[in-house]
Structures are given as structure tokens and as C-alpha cells.
């Protein structure tokens, strides 16, 4: 095989750097989404076995580490936005 996954080459200790890199890319996507007038959200916690099954991945050559969605926001009037620390007595 010409290509080896980072975890095959470096073992489990490769995961912290892979997650760091995925997060870095996610932050760039957040900024680019805002600059384009849309919103984004990253999802770093999910059931990766189910994702691999859905995508037909049978080994760790491609590892799902981070998901990101981009789109227009939909306001949910059931949610409140309050100023930070509004619950503290300011007197």
C-alpha cells in the first residue's frame, strides 16, 4: 500500500494531533462561513462507527474525526439569549 494512515504509521498517539488539525480547519470554516454571510457549526462528538458504516469505510485508512455544517440560520423563538452573568446581582 502506498498510503498509510497516521494511526498506522504513528499509532494511537497520532490522534491528539489529528484532532488538533481537524479543529484548526473547523475554526477556519467558521470564519469563512461568517465572511460569506452564512453560519457554521462543528461537531466533534458523534458515533464514528455508524458514520463509517454509512460511508462504507471498513478500515482506519479514512477516519472520521470532525463534521461541519454550513447554512443559513433559522431562528427558534423558543430559545432565549441573555447577556452573560445576567443572573448575578450587580448591586
Helices and strands as residue ranges (DSSP letters): H 6-10, G 12-14, H 15-35, E 39-43, H 48-55, E 67-71
